[in-house]
Amino acid sequence: MLRIATAFLITTALAGCATPAVFRDPTSGQVAQCNATTPGIFPIIAQHEIDNCSLAYAKMGWVKQ
């Protein structure tokens, strides 16, 4: 039973990889990418970092690609 629980936790932790977000400035054409600095074993925290970065670019008028 312990093996099953351990395998489930490892699989769950590794499955939730956060996807980077790419933004473009419509006036200059400059491109920026939001990535997470948190290791992939913490997908919820990593996604939160990307969401915060995305919100900052959106507030500046950048367009998500």
C-alpha positions in Angstrom: 0.0 0.0 0.0 2.9 2.4 0.8 4.4 1.8 -2.6 1.1 2.7 -4.3 0.8 5.9 -2.3 4.4 6.8 -3.0 4.0 6.1 -6.7 0.8 8.2 -6.8 2.4 11.2 -5.1 5.5 11.1 -7.4 3.3 10.8 -10.5 1.0 13.6 -9.4 3.9 15.9 -8.6 5.7 15.4 -11.9 2.5 15.5 -14.1 1.7 19.2 -13.4 4.4 21.0 -15.3 3.7 24.7 -15.7 3.7 26.0 -19.3 5.6 29.2 -20.1 3.6 32.2 -21.4 4.8 34.2 -24.4 3.9 37.9 -24.8 4.5 40.5 -27.6 4.5 44.2 -27.3 2.2 45.5 -30.0 4.0 48.7 -30.5 7.7 47.5 -30.7 7.2 43.9 -31.6 9.4 42.9 -28.6 8.8 39.4 -27.3 9.0 38.2 -23.6 8.4 34.9 -22.0 7.2 34.2 -18.5 8.8 31.1 -16.9 8.8 29.7 -13.4 11.9 29.6 -11.2 10.3 27.0 -8.9 11.3 23.3 -9.5 8.8 21.2 -11.4 7.9 19.2 -8.3 5.9 22.2 -7.1 3.6 22.8 -10.1 1.0 24.9 -8.2 3.7 27.4 -7.1 5.3 27.4 -10.5 2.0 28.2 -12.2 1.4 31.0 -9.7 4.7 32.6 -10.7 3.8 32.4 -14.4 0.3 33.8 -13.7 1.8 36.8 -11.8 4.2 37.5 -14.6 1.5 37.2 -17.2 -0.7 39.6 -15.3 2.1 42.2 -15.2 2.7 42.0 -19.0 -1.1 42.2 -19.7 -1.4 45.3 -17.5 1.4 46.9 -19.7 -0.6 46.2 -22.8 1.4 43.2 -24.1 -0.6 40.6 -26.0 -0.3 36.9 -25.2 0.8 34.7 -28.1 
